Amino acid sequence: MTSAYGYTLLAQMLLVGRGSHSAHGIANVYGATVTLEGTTIEEVERYHRDTLQLAVAETNRQYRELLRQEDQRRIRENALREEHRKRIEDASKRIKFD
């Protein structure tokens, strides 16, 4: 999934995954690219790959849930608008000025 929310969440999860709750860590996200500062490709291969995969999977899960919630909210709002429109239309039919 590509979203600013998803990438921010991914970066936060990677930082938390290292035991840090601050904004300082080895992970940075730029667009669709995750970079790990101060580590070698061998360390990524041996130690960080599994964490990255878990973080991406969890980020995608949370992003899909966010989209689902937003869709549900839009559906509720549209239903309320339609109900209001129908009430106004029905009331306007009952009002006579003759």
N, C-alpha and C positions, 0 to 999 in steps of 0.2 A: 504494500500500500504506500502511496506517496501522498504525504500531507505534512504540513509544517507541524501539526499536532503530533503526528506519529513519529517524526524524526526527533522532535523535542523530547517526547516520552522515551524514545529509544536511548537517547543520550543520557537522560536521567536514570533510566534503568541500568545502563552500563556503569554509571558512576556509583549508584547504590549497590550494584552487584560487587563492586570492589570494596564495599564496606565504608564508603564515604557518602555523606549526605550533603556535602558542600558542592560548589560549582567547580571544584578543582578535581581533575581526574585525567585519565589518559585517553578517553574517548571524545571525539568530536564528530559531528555529523554535518556534512556540507552537501545539500541536495540529496542525491541517492547514494552518497559515498560516506562510509564510516572510516575515520582514520584513528589509529591508536598511536599516541605520542609516546616516545621513549621506550619503544618495544621493537623487537626484531620480528621479521616475518616468521622465523622459526618459533618464537614465543607465541605468536598468533596461532600458528599451526598446532603447537603442542598444548597451549593453555587457554587461549582466548576464543578459539573458534566455537566451541560448544556454548560458551556464555553468549557470544554474539548471536548464534542461531536461536537460543532460547529467548534472548531479548527481542529479536526481530519477530519471532512467533508470538510472543506475548503482546508486543506493540501492535501487530496486525490484528490480534484478537480484540484488544481494547479499542482499536480504531473501528473495526467492524461493529462493535457494540455501540460506540458513539454514533456511527451512521444510522444504526437501527433506531436508537433513541431519538435522533433528530427526525427520522422519517415518521416515527410514531407521533412526535410533537406536531409535525406539519399536518398529519392526517387529522389529529384532534382539532387543530386550529381551523382547518378547512371545513370540518364538520360543524364547528361552532359558527363560522361565518355563513355557511349555507343555511343552518337552522335560523339564524338571525334574519337573513335575507327572506326566507320563506315566511317568517312571522310578520315582517314588514309588508310583504306582498299580500298576505292574507288579510291583515288589518286594513290595508289600503282598499281592498275590495269591499270591505264592510262599511267603509265611510262613504256616505252619500251627501251630496250638497244640493239636491233638487228641492 
